[in-house]
Amino acid sequence: QVQLVESGGGLVQAGGSLRLSCAASRHTFGSYARGWFRQAPGKEREFVAAISWSGGSTNYADSVKGRFTISRDNTKNTVYLQMNSLKPEDTAVYYCAADTTIGVLSTQPTYWGQGTQVTVSS
């Protein structure tokens, strides 16, 4: 069974930092684009960031550009989301995702993790 498992969420004050991790249970994901989405209470799930299988290409939502950085370590089948200068509006459940290309992943990925809560207090 294919699994994406997120970790690293928690409670942080505004201006603080967190690093999310997403480990994949299958080596195949080493050739997949990976990314992050988030869903705040009462809102639709939204795209946050994506990275190509090689790590050479990345996409970010305008709301997180300059504050969040996505990276990956294919030797560990793990993708990371470094979140700096966090704001209360970043509070959401963050979901890891995977798909064959960065383009597909950025819109409607096939594989999802279970989510990890990030809460930013003001």
MARBA-3410 file (N, C-alpha, C, O; in Angstrom, 1 decimal):
122
0.8,-1.2,0.0,0.0,0.0,0.0,0.9,1.2,0.0,1.8,1.4,0.8 ~ 0.5,2.2,-0.9,1.3,3.4,-1.0,0.9,4.3,0.1,-0.3,4.5,0.4 ~ 1.9,4.9,0.8,1.6,5.8,1.9,2.4,7.0,1.8,3.6,7.0,1.5 ~ 1.9,8.2,2.2,2.6,9.4,2.4,2.3,9.8,3.8,1.1,10.0,4.2 ~ 3.3,10.0,4.6,3.1,10.2,6.1,3.8,11.6,6.4,5.0,11.7,6.3
2.9,12.5,6.9,3.5,13.8,7.3,3.8,13.9,8.7,3.3,13.1,9.5 ~ 4.8,14.8,9.1,5.1,15.0,10.4,5.7,16.4,10.5,6.0,17.1,9.5 ~ 5.8,16.9,11.8,6.4,18.2,12.0,5.4,19.3,12.3,5.8,20.5,12.6 ~ 4.1,19.1,12.2,3.2,20.1,12.6,3.2,20.5,14.0,3.8,19.8,14.8 ~ 2.5,21.5,14.4,2.4,21.9,15.8,1.9,23.3,16.0,1.4,23.9,15.0
2.1,23.9,17.2,1.7,25.2,17.5,2.9,26.1,17.6,3.9,25.8,18.2 ~ 2.8,27.2,16.9,4.0,28.2,16.9,3.4,29.6,17.0,2.3,29.9,16.5 ~ 4.2,30.5,17.5,3.8,31.9,17.5,4.0,32.6,16.2,4.9,32.1,15.4 ~ 3.3,33.6,15.9,3.5,34.4,14.7,4.9,34.8,14.6,5.5,35.3,15.6 ~ 5.5,34.7,13.4,6.9,35.0,13.2,7.8,33.9,13.3,9.0,34.0,13.0
7.3,32.8,13.9,8.2,31.6,14.1,8.3,30.7,12.9,7.8,31.1,11.8 ~ 8.9,29.6,13.1,9.2,28.6,12.0,8.8,27.2,12.3,8.8,26.8,13.5 ~ 8.5,26.4,11.3,8.3,25.0,11.4,8.8,24.3,10.2,8.9,25.0,9.1 ~ 9.2,23.1,10.3,9.6,22.3,9.1,8.7,21.0,9.1,8.8,20.2,10.0 ~ 8.0,20.9,8.0,7.2,19.7,7.8,7.9,18.7,7.0,8.8,19.1,6.1
7.7,17.4,7.3,8.3,16.4,6.5,7.2,15.4,6.0,6.2,15.3,6.6 ~ 7.5,14.8,4.9,6.6,13.8,4.3,7.4,12.7,3.8,8.1,12.8,2.8 ~ 7.2,11.5,4.4,8.0,10.3,4.0,7.1,9.5,3.2,5.9,9.3,3.5 ~ 7.6,8.9,2.1,6.9,8.0,1.2,7.3,6.6,1.5,8.4,6.3,1.7 ~ 6.3,5.7,1.4,6.5,4.3,1.8,7.0,3.5,0.6,7.4,2.4,0.7
7.0,4.2,-0.6,7.4,3.4,-1.8,8.5,4.1,-2.6,8.4,5.4,-2.8 ~ 9.5,3.4,-3.0,10.6,4.0,-3.6,10.2,4.7,-4.9,10.9,5.6,-5.4 ~ 9.1,4.2,-5.5,8.6,4.8,-6.8,8.5,6.3,-6.7,8.6,7.0,-7.7 ~ 8.1,6.8,-5.5,7.9,8.2,-5.4,9.1,9.0,-5.7,9.1,10.2,-5.8 ~ 10.3,8.3,-5.7,11.5,9.1,-6.0,11.4,9.7,-7.4,12.1,10.6,-7.7
10.6,9.1,-8.3,10.5,9.7,-9.7,9.2,10.5,-9.8,8.9,10.9,-10.9 ~ 8.5,10.8,-8.7,7.3,11.6,-8.8,7.5,13.0,-8.3,8.5,13.3,-7.5 ~ 6.7,13.9,-8.8,6.7,15.3,-8.3,6.0,15.2,-6.9,5.1,14.3,-6.7 ~ 6.4,16.0,-6.0,5.8,16.0,-4.7,5.4,17.4,-4.3,5.9,18.4,-4.8 ~ 4.5,17.5,-3.3,4.1,18.9,-3.0,3.3,18.9,-1.7,3.1,18.0,-1.0
2.8,20.2,-1.4,2.0,20.4,-0.2,0.8,21.2,-0.6,0.8,22.2,-1.4 ~ -0.3,20.9,0.1,-1.5,21.6,0.1,-1.9,21.9,1.5,-1.4,21.4,2.4 ~ -2.9,22.8,1.7,-3.4,23.1,3.0,-4.9,23.4,3.0,-5.4,23.9,2.0 ~ -5.5,23.2,4.1,-7.0,23.5,4.2,-7.2,24.1,5.6,-7.0,23.4,6.6 ~ -7.7,25.3,5.6,-8.1,26.0,6.8,-9.5,25.8,7.1,-10.3,25.4,6.2
-9.9,25.9,8.3,-11.3,25.7,8.7,-12.3,26.5,7.9,-12.1,27.7,7.7 ~ -13.3,25.8,7.3,-14.3,26.5,6.5,-13.8,27.0,5.1,-14.6,27.6,4.4 ~ -12.6,26.5,4.7,-12.1,26.9,3.4,-11.8,25.7,2.6,-11.7,24.6,3.1 ~ -11.7,25.9,1.3,-11.3,24.8,0.4,-9.8,24.5,0.5,-9.0,25.4,0.9 ~ -9.4,23.3,0.2,-8.0,22.9,0.1,-7.3,23.8,-0.9,-7.9,23.9,-2.0
-6.1,24.3,-0.6,-5.4,25.1,-1.6,-4.0,24.6,-1.8,-3.4,24.1,-0.8 ~ -3.4,24.9,-2.9,-2.1,24.5,-3.3,-1.1,25.4,-2.5,-1.4,26.6,-2.3 ~ 0.0,24.8,-2.0,1.0,25.6,-1.3,2.3,25.6,-2.1,2.9,26.7,-2.4 ~ 2.9,24.4,-2.4,4.2,24.3,-3.0,4.3,23.0,-3.7,3.7,22.0,-3.3 ~ 5.2,22.9,-4.7,5.5,21.7,-5.4,6.9,21.7,-5.9,7.5,22.7,-6.1
7.4,20.4,-6.0,8.8,20.3,-6.5,8.9,19.1,-7.4,8.2,18.1,-7.2 ~ 9.6,19.3,-8.5,9.8,18.2,-9.5,10.6,17.0,-8.9,11.2,17.1,-7.8 ~ 10.6,15.9,-9.6,11.3,14.7,-9.1,12.8,14.9,-8.9,13.4,14.4,-8.0 ~ 13.3,15.8,-9.7,14.8,16.0,-9.6,15.1,17.1,-8.6,16.2,17.3,-8.2 ~ 14.1,17.9,-8.2,14.3,19.0,-7.4,14.7,20.3,-8.1,14.9,21.3,-7.5
14.8,20.2,-9.4,15.2,21.3,-10.2,14.2,22.4,-10.5,14.5,23.5,-11.0 ~ 12.9,22.0,-10.3,11.8,22.9,-10.5,10.9,23.0,-9.3,10.5,22.0,-8.8 ~ 10.5,24.2,-9.0,9.6,24.4,-7.8,8.5,25.4,-8.2,8.7,26.3,-9.0 ~ 7.3,25.2,-7.6,6.2,26.2,-7.7,5.8,26.6,-6.3,5.8,25.7,-5.4 ~ 5.3,27.8,-6.1,4.8,28.2,-4.8,3.5,29.1,-5.1,3.4,29.8,-6.1
2.6,29.0,-4.1,1.5,29.9,-4.1,2.0,31.3,-3.7,3.0,31.4,-3.0 ~ 1.4,32.3,-4.3,1.8,33.7,-4.0,1.8,34.0,-2.5,2.7,34.8,-2.1 ~ 0.9,33.4,-1.8,0.8,33.7,-0.4,2.0,33.2,0.5,2.1,33.7,1.6 ~ 2.8,32.3,-0.1,3.9,31.8,0.7,5.2,32.1,0.1,6.3,31.7,0.7 ~ 5.3,32.7,-1.1,6.5,32.9,-1.7,7.4,33.8,-0.8,7.0,34.8,-0.3
8.7,33.4,-0.7,9.6,34.2,0.1,9.6,33.8,1.5,10.5,34.2,2.3 ~ 8.6,33.0,1.9,8.6,32.6,3.3,8.7,31.0,3.5,9.3,30.5,4.4 ~ 8.2,30.3,2.5,8.2,28.8,2.6,9.2,28.3,1.5,9.4,28.9,0.4 ~ 9.9,27.2,1.8,10.8,26.6,0.9,10.6,25.1,0.9,10.5,24.4,1.9 ~ 10.3,24.6,-0.3,10.1,23.1,-0.5,11.4,22.5,-1.0,12.1,23.1,-1.8
11.7,21.3,-0.4,12.9,20.6,-0.8,12.7,19.1,-0.7,11.7,18.7,-0.2 ~ 13.6,18.3,-1.2,13.4,16.8,-1.2,14.7,16.1,-1.1,15.8,16.6,-1.5 ~ 14.7,14.9,-0.5,15.8,14.1,-0.4,15.4,12.7,-0.9,14.7,11.9,-0.2 ~ 15.7,12.4,-2.2,15.2,11.2,-2.8,15.9,10.0,-2.2,15.3,8.9,-2.4 ~ 17.0,10.1,-1.5,17.6,8.9,-0.9,16.8,8.5,0.3,16.9,7.3,0.7
16.0,9.4,0.8,15.1,9.1,2.0,13.6,9.1,1.6,12.8,8.9,2.4 ~ 13.3,9.3,0.3,11.9,9.4,-0.2,11.1,10.4,0.6,10.0,10.2,0.9 ~ 11.8,11.5,0.9,11.2,12.5,1.8,11.2,13.9,1.2,12.2,14.3,0.6 ~ 10.1,14.6,1.4,10.0,16.0,1.0,9.8,16.8,2.2,9.1,16.4,3.2 ~ 10.3,18.0,2.2,10.2,18.9,3.3,9.6,20.3,2.9,9.6,20.7,1.8
9.0,20.9,3.9,8.4,22.2,3.7,8.9,23.1,4.9,8.4,22.9,6.0 ~ 9.9,23.9,4.6,10.4,24.8,5.6,9.5,26.1,5.6,9.4,26.8,4.6 ~ 8.9,26.4,6.7,8.0,27.5,6.8,8.5,28.5,7.8,8.7,28.3,9.0 ~ 8.9,29.7,7.3,9.4,30.8,8.1,8.4,32.0,8.1,7.5,32.0,7.3 ~ 8.6,32.9,9.1,7.8,34.1,9.2,6.3,33.7,9.2,5.5,34.3,8.4
6.0,32.7,9.9,4.6,32.2,9.9,3.6,33.3,10.4,3.9,34.1,11.3 ~ 2.4,33.2,9.8,1.3,34.2,10.1,0.1,33.4,10.6,0.0,32.2,10.3 ~ -0.7,34.0,11.4,-2.0,33.3,11.8,-2.8,32.7,10.6,-3.4,31.7,10.8 ~ -2.8,33.4,9.5,-3.5,32.9,8.3,-2.9,31.7,7.7,-3.5,31.1,6.8 ~ -1.7,31.3,8.2,-1.1,30.0,7.7,-1.7,28.8,8.5,-1.4,27.7,8.1
-2.5,29.1,9.5,-3.1,28.0,10.3,-4.0,27.1,9.4,-4.9,27.6,8.7 ~ -3.7,25.8,9.4,-4.4,24.9,8.5,-3.9,23.5,8.8,-2.9,23.3,9.5 ~ -4.6,22.6,8.2,-4.1,21.2,8.1,-3.3,21.1,6.8,-3.8,21.5,5.7 ~ -2.1,20.7,6.9,-1.2,20.6,5.7,-1.1,19.2,5.2,-0.8,18.3,6.0 ~ -1.3,19.0,3.9,-1.3,17.7,3.3,-0.2,17.6,2.3,0.1,18.5,1.5
0.5,16.4,2.4,1.5,16.1,1.4,0.8,15.4,0.2,-0.2,14.7,0.4 ~ 1.4,15.6,-1.0,0.8,15.0,-2.2,1.9,14.6,-3.1,3.0,15.0,-3.0 ~ 1.5,13.7,-4.0,2.4,13.2,-5.0,1.7,12.9,-6.3,0.5,12.5,-6.3 ~ 2.4,13.1,-7.4,1.9,12.7,-8.7,3.0,12.7,-9.7,4.1,13.0,-9.4 ~ 2.7,12.3,-11.0,3.7,12.0,-11.9,4.5,13.3,-12.4,5.7,13.2,-12.7
3.8,14.4,-12.5,4.4,15.6,-12.9,4.1,16.8,-12.0,3.0,16.7,-11.3 ~ 4.9,17.8,-12.0,4.6,19.0,-11.2,3.3,19.7,-11.6,2.6,20.3,-10.8 ~ 3.1,19.6,-12.9,1.8,20.3,-13.4,0.6,19.6,-12.9,-0.3,20.3,-12.4 ~ 0.5,18.3,-13.0,-0.6,17.6,-12.5,-0.7,17.7,-11.0,-1.8,17.9,-10.4 ~ 0.4,17.6,-10.3,0.4,17.7,-8.8,-0.2,19.1,-8.4,-0.9,19.1,-7.4
0.1,20.1,-9.1,-0.3,21.4,-8.6,-1.8,21.7,-8.7,-2.3,22.6,-8.1 ~ -2.5,20.8,-9.5,-3.9,21.0,-9.6,-4.7,19.9,-9.0,-5.6,20.2,-8.1 ~ -4.4,18.6,-9.3,-5.2,17.5,-8.8,-4.4,16.3,-8.6,-4.4,15.4,-9.4 ~ -3.6,16.3,-7.5,-2.7,15.1,-7.3,-3.5,13.8,-7.0,-4.6,13.9,-6.5 ~ -2.9,12.7,-7.3,-3.5,11.4,-7.1,-3.3,10.9,-5.7,-4.2,10.3,-5.1
-2.1,11.1,-5.1,-1.8,10.5,-3.8,-1.7,11.6,-2.8,-1.2,12.7,-3.0 ~ -2.3,11.3,-1.6,-2.4,12.2,-0.5,-1.9,11.6,0.8,-2.1,10.4,1.0 ~ -1.3,12.4,1.7,-1.1,12.0,3.1,-2.3,12.3,3.9,-3.4,12.8,3.4 ~ -2.2,12.0,5.2,-3.4,12.1,6.1,-3.5,13.5,6.7,-4.5,13.9,7.3 ~ -2.4,14.3,6.6,-2.5,15.7,7.0,-1.8,15.9,8.4,-1.8,15.0,9.2
-1.3,17.1,8.6,-0.7,17.4,9.9,-1.2,18.9,10.2,-1.1,19.7,9.3 ~ -1.5,19.1,11.5,-2.1,20.4,11.9,-1.0,21.4,12.1,0.0,21.1,12.9 ~ -1.1,22.6,11.6,-0.2,23.7,11.9,-1.1,24.8,12.4,-2.0,25.3,11.8 ~ -0.7,25.3,13.6,-1.5,26.4,14.2,-0.5,27.5,14.6,0.5,27.3,15.3 ~ -0.8,28.7,14.1,0.0,29.9,14.3,-0.8,30.8,15.2,-1.8,31.3,14.8
-0.3,31.1,16.4,-1.0,32.0,17.3,-0.5,33.4,17.1,0.7,33.7,16.8 ~ -1.4,34.4,17.3,-1.0,35.8,17.1,-0.5,36.4,18.4,-0.1,37.6,18.4
END
